[in-house]
Amino acid sequence: MKTSAAAAQLQEPPAQPFGRPVSPASRRLRMAALGLALAAAAAVAFWATRDSTPAEGTAGHAHAAATTAGEAMPVTLAPREQARIGVTFAPVLRAPLERSVRTVAQVAYDETRVKTVAPLIEGWVDQLFVNFTGQAVRRGEPLFSIYSPMVVTAQQELLLARRLVDDLSAGTPEAARSARDLLESSRRRLEYWGVPRDEIQRVEATGEVRRTVTLRSPYGGVVVDKPVLAGQRIMAGDVAYKIADLSRVWLEGEVFERDLSAVRLGLPVTAEFTALPGVIREGRVTYVYPTVNPETRTARIRVELANPESALKPGMYATIRFAAPSDSVLSVPRSAVLATGERNFVFVRSADGRFVPHIVTLGAATDDRVEILAGLSPADTVVASGTFLVDAESNLGSLMGGMGDMPGMDVAPPAGPDPAPAAPAPDSAPHTGNPEE
C-alpha cells in the first residue's frame, strides 16, 4: 500500500498555492515562448547596433557593397519605361567649349571727357547763370559774371590804345604801326584771360569800361561739380565747374582671377542694364587694370560704350558678358551630371543596353555643357535627361539587393510550392492522461 501511494503521488502534479495545477506540457510551451521572445529581442538589438560596414562574409556581394557605400548600381530599363520617364541620350563630344563669363559693372564718366572750368583771373562772382549740379550746358553758354579789377584796368588800356591808333593814323607809318601793335596786344591779353571776343568788341564800340565780364563755357556736357557760389571771391586757377561729356561712358567691371586669361583688349562685350530692361548695348574692352584686388581676387576691366541720348547715367549697374573660348575638350550636357556632394557621376549606355554609372571629374562649365576631365571617353553615350529618375531606379535596385542578404528579407521568390509544415516532434514526457496536454 505504501508503494502504490508513493507511485500515485509521483504521477500527480505538484500542488499550486493559487489557481489550478500546471501540467508539464504547459510548462514546456511557456518556456519555449519565453525563449522565442528572448531570441527576437537579441536579433533586434543585433541589427540596431551592428556596424554599417559589411561583414567579410558578405563582401563578395556587389549589390550589398554598393548599398552600404551609397553608390548607384547599373540599371536596365525597357524602351517603354525609358519613354515613360523621359530618358534621352547624348554623345560625349570633343570640341572647343566656349563659356560665357558674366560679371557686374557700373557706369562711370569717361575720364578723358571730364574737364574743369577755372578762370584765369581773380575777382568776385557777381551772378551765376549755371547754378546747380547736373545742369546741361552747351559750348559758349554763359556760366557766370565776375568783377575783376585787373580786367577793368585791361579794358581801360584797350580804350587808350584804341584812341592812340585813331590819333596816329595820320602820322608816320612807324608810329601808326606801333599804335596798332599796342591795340592788338591789349585785345590778346583780354582774350588770354578768357574774356569773350564779343565782350572786347563791345567795349571798343561803345568806348565804355564794363564793370563785370561774363565768362562762357569752353565745353559742352553736364555739370558734375560746382564749388563756386555767387558773391564768392575766387583766385586765378580755382575750379568753378567740372563738366563731363556723357556722349560716351565707361563700364568698369570686376573679373575673377580665373577668368583673366580670357580677357584681351578689343574683346566684344554685351551689356544689360537694370534701368533699361530689354536693352542690350555692345562695346569692347579698352583697358585691363594691371593689379588684382587681394581681398576679392578680382581685376577691373573697362568697356567703352556710346551714349548718344544720355540714357546711360553714371552710377547705373550693368551686367556684362563676354565669351571665353577654350581648346578642344570632352564635354557632356549639364543635365547628364548628378552631384551627390562627394562625387559627380553620369550614366553611360553600355553595349548590352544597361545604364552604368561612371564617376567623373568636372572642369569648366557653360550654361548648357560641362567639361569632363576624367571618367569618360569620346565613344561613350550618356543619359542626357531623366537622369534623376534613372538614379532613383538604380538606388531602388541597390536597396532591394542589400536587403536580400538580411535574415528574413530574401527578395527572390521561392523556387517551388511552399513545403508542407513539419510534424511536431513527439513529446518525450510520459503521458499523464491530463486533458490539458
Legacy VTK file of the C-alpha trace (Angstrom):
# vtk DataFile Version 3.0
C-alpha trace
ASCII
DATASET POLYDATA
POINTS 437 float
0.000 0.000 0.000
2.794 2.419 0.711
4.414 1.642 -2.620
1.217 2.268 -4.604
0.601 5.501 -2.681
4.095 6.745 -3.469
3.632 5.963 -7.178
0.350 7.838 -7.246
1.999 10.766 -5.547
4.745 10.864 -8.211
2.217 10.831 -11.066
0.170 13.695 -9.640
1.300 17.295 -10.421
2.556 19.345 -7.550
0.025 21.446 -5.823
-0.022 25.233 -6.651
-0.671 27.791 -3.995
-3.157 29.669 -6.228
-5.194 28.560 -9.218
-5.277 25.258 -10.930
-2.309 22.872 -11.305
0.098 23.385 -14.288
0.894 20.347 -16.408
4.425 19.586 -17.729
3.282 20.244 -21.327
2.051 23.718 -20.439
5.304 24.418 -18.658
7.284 23.428 -21.779
5.124 25.662 -24.001
5.693 28.631 -21.727
9.444 28.054 -21.669
9.510 27.803 -25.479
7.573 31.096 -25.836
9.955 32.819 -23.429
12.951 31.536 -25.421
11.472 32.827 -28.685
10.886 36.263 -27.148
14.479 36.451 -25.920
15.781 35.380 -29.334
13.696 38.042 -31.087
14.943 40.739 -28.708
18.550 39.671 -29.307
18.037 39.812 -33.102
16.551 43.307 -32.900
19.427 44.510 -30.743
21.952 42.995 -33.165
20.520 44.693 -36.260
20.128 48.023 -34.440
23.719 48.144 -33.203
25.663 46.380 -35.967
28.401 48.302 -37.857
27.422 49.840 -41.211
30.499 48.180 -42.808
29.561 44.868 -44.409
30.965 41.746 -42.848
33.750 39.848 -44.522
31.420 37.026 -45.289
29.188 39.230 -47.471
31.898 41.385 -49.015
31.638 39.377 -52.225
28.084 40.544 -52.895
28.361 43.579 -55.214
24.845 44.774 -54.566
25.286 44.735 -50.787
28.555 46.644 -51.014
27.028 49.237 -53.314
24.128 49.775 -50.982
26.414 50.263 -47.996
28.676 52.699 -49.915
25.748 54.679 -51.249
26.840 54.121 -54.868
24.443 53.738 -57.771
24.078 50.348 -59.460
23.739 49.574 -63.171
20.105 49.572 -64.176
18.195 48.148 -67.130
15.076 49.871 -68.449
12.795 48.696 -71.203
12.162 51.147 -74.068
8.630 51.732 -72.757
9.974 52.637 -69.323
12.590 54.926 -70.876
9.869 56.776 -72.779
7.702 56.970 -69.672
10.339 58.771 -67.586
11.665 60.856 -70.493
15.127 59.345 -70.961
17.192 60.864 -73.787
20.807 60.314 -74.774
23.712 62.493 -75.878
27.201 61.616 -77.106
30.357 62.745 -75.345
31.740 65.491 -77.587
35.282 66.714 -78.081
35.089 70.329 -79.229
36.014 73.841 -78.066
33.916 74.805 -75.059
33.017 78.474 -75.270
31.812 79.521 -71.887
30.168 82.827 -71.152
31.701 84.989 -68.433
29.256 87.283 -66.654
30.079 89.982 -64.158
28.629 93.130 -62.638
29.799 96.547 -63.812
28.976 100.168 -63.103
28.607 103.128 -65.426
31.267 105.791 -64.874
32.367 109.020 -66.525
34.807 108.832 -69.358
37.708 110.472 -67.555
39.093 111.802 -70.825
35.857 113.745 -71.308
35.670 115.396 -67.861
37.003 118.969 -67.881
37.226 121.774 -65.346
36.367 125.453 -65.770
38.872 127.559 -63.818
39.006 131.322 -64.531
42.431 132.801 -65.275
41.586 135.990 -63.406
40.824 136.737 -59.796
37.791 138.613 -58.618
34.312 138.317 -57.137
31.499 136.254 -58.652
28.663 138.619 -59.447
25.974 136.318 -60.902
25.651 132.601 -61.715
23.883 131.560 -64.896
24.571 127.831 -64.369
23.824 127.349 -60.709
23.244 123.658 -59.920
24.962 120.330 -60.364
23.579 118.155 -63.151
22.617 121.080 -65.368
23.413 120.543 -69.029
25.461 123.248 -70.729
26.463 123.907 -74.323
29.764 125.186 -75.526
29.815 129.010 -75.426
26.909 129.225 -72.965
27.329 131.885 -70.179
28.436 130.420 -66.846
28.835 133.420 -64.529
29.757 137.102 -64.473
32.738 138.314 -62.481
34.056 141.635 -61.256
37.828 141.747 -61.613
39.905 144.901 -61.057
42.588 143.546 -63.364
40.051 143.154 -66.176
38.777 146.697 -65.586
42.338 148.012 -65.914
42.874 145.994 -69.065
39.723 147.470 -70.582
40.973 150.979 -69.862
44.275 150.176 -71.543
42.366 148.819 -74.529
40.435 152.046 -74.924
43.658 154.102 -74.658
45.262 152.002 -77.374
42.163 152.450 -79.470
42.350 156.246 -79.198
46.091 156.171 -79.863
45.517 154.351 -83.125
42.978 156.983 -84.160
45.314 159.837 -83.207
48.339 158.426 -85.051
46.528 157.305 -88.135
47.755 160.435 -89.952
51.296 160.222 -88.526
54.315 158.378 -89.715
53.851 154.768 -90.754
56.103 153.540 -87.955
54.105 155.357 -85.277
50.816 154.104 -86.715
52.167 150.523 -86.771
53.300 150.768 -83.128
49.863 152.022 -82.087
48.173 149.143 -83.900
50.544 146.642 -82.242
49.655 148.074 -78.846
45.941 147.691 -79.626
46.362 144.075 -80.680
48.362 143.363 -77.555
45.543 144.768 -75.367
42.992 142.609 -77.161
45.085 139.413 -76.842
45.591 139.958 -73.128
41.832 140.072 -72.537
41.323 137.031 -74.743
44.013 135.104 -72.892
42.206 135.838 -69.646
39.055 134.264 -71.015
37.116 137.405 -71.854
34.905 136.584 -74.860
35.758 138.333 -78.119
32.289 139.855 -78.423
32.782 141.460 -74.993
36.022 143.039 -76.204
34.381 144.330 -79.379
31.536 145.817 -77.372
33.994 147.741 -75.178
35.769 149.125 -78.259
32.497 150.021 -79.973
30.936 151.788 -77.000
34.123 153.221 -75.505
32.859 152.305 -72.035
34.592 150.132 -69.466
32.324 147.355 -68.224
32.364 146.655 -64.519
31.823 142.893 -64.899
32.525 140.459 -67.682
30.682 137.247 -68.452
32.706 134.041 -68.734
31.372 131.301 -71.016
31.745 127.535 -71.024
34.538 126.280 -73.251
32.970 122.769 -73.311
29.609 121.116 -73.665
28.260 118.487 -71.293
26.758 118.087 -67.839
27.885 119.869 -64.696
29.132 117.199 -62.294
30.647 119.563 -59.717
30.024 123.254 -58.894
32.018 124.596 -55.953
31.540 128.244 -56.971
28.866 130.398 -55.309
27.515 133.863 -56.039
29.385 136.603 -54.200
32.392 134.363 -53.663
35.879 135.590 -54.284
37.885 133.265 -56.463
41.520 133.292 -57.285
43.046 132.615 -60.659
43.061 128.855 -61.221
40.313 127.993 -58.707
37.909 125.365 -60.033
34.480 126.844 -60.666
32.831 123.922 -62.564
33.502 120.345 -63.628
31.746 119.442 -66.849
31.507 115.886 -68.235
30.678 114.918 -71.784
28.325 111.937 -71.499
28.117 111.110 -75.202
30.489 108.255 -74.357
30.767 106.486 -70.987
32.797 103.770 -69.334
31.663 100.482 -67.815
34.001 99.288 -65.098
33.566 95.678 -64.006
35.277 93.145 -61.757
36.506 89.902 -63.338
37.589 86.933 -61.239
41.217 85.936 -61.388
40.408 82.603 -63.034
38.732 84.408 -65.975
41.506 86.913 -66.641
43.142 84.685 -69.240
40.076 85.131 -71.462
40.164 88.950 -71.313
42.019 90.850 -74.009
41.903 94.318 -75.497
39.233 94.680 -78.152
37.167 91.754 -76.816
33.467 92.206 -77.765
31.197 92.672 -74.763
27.422 92.889 -74.371
25.885 94.870 -71.540
22.412 94.794 -69.979
21.108 97.397 -67.555
18.617 97.071 -64.732
17.233 100.542 -65.510
16.771 99.655 -69.205
15.079 96.241 -69.353
15.386 94.559 -72.706
18.063 96.966 -73.951
21.401 95.397 -74.893
24.427 97.578 -75.648
27.584 96.378 -77.340
31.104 97.590 -76.694
34.709 96.446 -76.474
37.260 96.054 -73.704
39.562 99.060 -73.885
41.675 98.561 -70.772
42.575 95.872 -68.218
43.843 97.267 -64.943
47.305 95.966 -64.004
46.515 94.928 -60.408
44.341 92.308 -58.698
42.393 93.063 -55.538
43.974 90.811 -52.875
40.727 90.575 -50.900
38.246 89.743 -53.677
40.758 88.190 -56.117
39.280 90.216 -58.952
40.687 92.625 -61.504
38.960 95.617 -63.067
38.285 95.917 -66.752
36.998 98.900 -68.715
34.485 98.904 -71.547
33.619 101.953 -73.638
30.013 102.474 -74.742
28.428 105.104 -76.931
25.716 107.108 -75.161
24.205 109.445 -77.757
20.914 110.052 -75.896
22.474 110.150 -72.416
20.316 107.163 -71.409
23.245 105.676 -69.516
23.883 107.620 -66.338
26.994 107.339 -64.172
26.335 105.098 -61.202
23.981 102.708 -63.015
24.565 98.997 -62.548
25.039 96.741 -65.542
25.674 93.084 -66.297
28.366 92.483 -68.873
29.001 89.225 -70.719
31.757 88.020 -72.971
32.730 84.668 -74.453
35.788 82.832 -73.150
36.917 80.371 -75.849
38.902 77.266 -74.920
40.744 74.372 -76.565
39.009 71.157 -77.639
37.820 69.306 -74.537
35.421 66.487 -73.674
32.025 67.728 -72.572
28.507 66.491 -71.831
25.202 68.281 -71.213
24.928 69.732 -67.716
21.709 67.765 -67.193
23.662 64.498 -67.568
25.697 65.053 -64.402
24.390 64.086 -60.971
26.173 65.533 -57.937
25.987 63.781 -54.570
28.100 66.313 -52.689
31.075 63.951 -52.505
31.322 62.883 -56.148
29.840 63.509 -59.580
28.686 60.743 -61.883
26.861 60.111 -65.156
25.016 57.096 -66.547
26.687 55.607 -69.631
24.693 53.408 -72.006
26.614 50.156 -72.427
26.560 47.801 -75.411
24.054 45.470 -73.722
21.598 48.350 -73.090
22.296 48.828 -69.393
22.893 52.243 -67.816
26.187 52.053 -65.931
27.174 54.867 -63.512
30.618 56.407 -64.107
32.287 58.735 -61.611
33.617 61.786 -63.486
35.867 64.753 -62.759
34.398 68.083 -63.860
36.155 71.109 -65.335
34.888 74.385 -66.749
31.166 74.801 -67.385
28.905 76.817 -69.658
25.182 77.434 -69.433
24.383 74.075 -71.074
27.562 71.945 -71.085
30.281 70.926 -68.643
33.854 69.817 -69.281
34.847 66.256 -68.341
38.450 65.927 -67.177
38.336 62.201 -66.352
35.877 59.294 -66.347
34.591 59.265 -69.949
35.836 58.748 -73.495
34.630 60.239 -76.816
32.974 56.918 -77.749
30.583 56.990 -74.773
26.900 57.869 -74.850
25.375 59.269 -71.666
21.855 59.737 -70.348
21.110 63.411 -71.031
17.660 63.778 -69.468
15.687 61.770 -66.959
18.961 61.136 -65.147
17.449 61.707 -61.713
14.750 59.093 -62.310
17.308 56.614 -63.634
19.329 57.202 -60.474
16.199 56.577 -58.400
15.684 53.240 -60.178
19.357 52.381 -59.564
19.163 53.260 -55.878
15.969 51.220 -55.509
17.723 48.222 -57.025
20.681 48.724 -54.704
18.414 48.959 -51.675
16.445 45.831 -52.535
19.647 43.933 -53.341
21.149 44.841 -49.985
18.036 43.822 -48.100
18.115 40.405 -49.777
21.070 39.373 -47.628
19.268 40.126 -44.393
17.653 37.215 -42.496
14.016 37.039 -43.440
14.408 39.651 -46.272
15.061 37.323 -49.217
13.733 39.217 -52.224
13.781 36.283 -54.632
10.531 34.211 -54.639
10.730 30.517 -53.660
11.574 28.106 -56.465
8.642 25.740 -55.857
5.417 25.424 -53.896
5.536 26.002 -50.202
6.609 22.832 -48.397
4.186 21.190 -46.022
4.577 22.153 -42.390
6.781 19.733 -40.442
5.090 17.412 -37.975
5.638 18.329 -34.357
8.218 16.246 -32.546
6.759 13.608 -30.250
6.603 14.529 -26.630
9.195 12.558 -24.733
7.494 13.135 -21.423
5.170 10.425 -20.092
1.504 10.912 -20.870
-0.406 11.587 -17.739
-3.887 11.439 -19.162
-4.458 15.080 -18.247
-6.940 16.697 -20.730
-4.780 19.882 -20.943
-1.833 18.049 -22.511
LINES 1 438
437 0 1 2 3 4 5 6 7 8 9 10 11 12 13 14 15 16 17 18 19 20 21 22 23 24 25 26 27 28 29 30 31 32 33 34 35 36 37 38 39 40 41 42 43 44 45 46 47 48 49 50 51 52 53 54 55 56 57 58 59 60 61 62 63 64 65 66 67 68 69 70 71 72 73 74 75 76 77 78 79 80 81 82 83 84 85 86 87 88 89 90 91 92 93 94 95 96 97 98 99 100 101 102 103 104 105 106 107 108 109 110 111 112 113 114 115 116 117 118 119 120 121 122 123 124 125 126 127 128 129 130 131 132 133 134 135 136 137 138 139 140 141 142 143 144 145 146 147 148 149 150 151 152 153 154 155 156 157 158 159 160 161 162 163 164 165 166 167 168 169 170 171 172 173 174 175 176 177 178 179 180 181 182 183 184 185 186 187 188 189 190 191 192 193 194 195 196 197 198 199 200 201 202 203 204 205 206 207 208 209 210 211 212 213 214 215 216 217 218 219 220 221 222 223 224 225 226 227 228 229 230 231 232 233 234 235 236 237 238 239 240 241 242 243 244 245 246 247 248 249 250 251 252 253 254 255 256 257 258 259 260 261 262 263 264 265 266 267 268 269 270 271 272 273 274 275 276 277 278 279 280 281 282 283 284 285 286 287 288 289 290 291 292 293 294 295 296 297 298 299 300 301 302 303 304 305 306 307 308 309 310 311 312 313 314 315 316 317 318 319 320 321 322 323 324 325 326 327 328 329 330 331 332 333 334 335 336 337 338 339 340 341 342 343 344 345 346 347 348 349 350 351 352 353 354 355 356 357 358 359 360 361 362 363 364 365 366 367 368 369 370 371 372 373 374 375 376 377 378 379 380 381 382 383 384 385 386 387 388 389 390 391 392 393 394 395 396 397 398 399 400 401 402 403 404 405 406 407 408 409 410 411 412 413 414 415 416 417 418 419 420 421 422 423 424 425 426 427 428 429 430 431 432 433 434 435 436
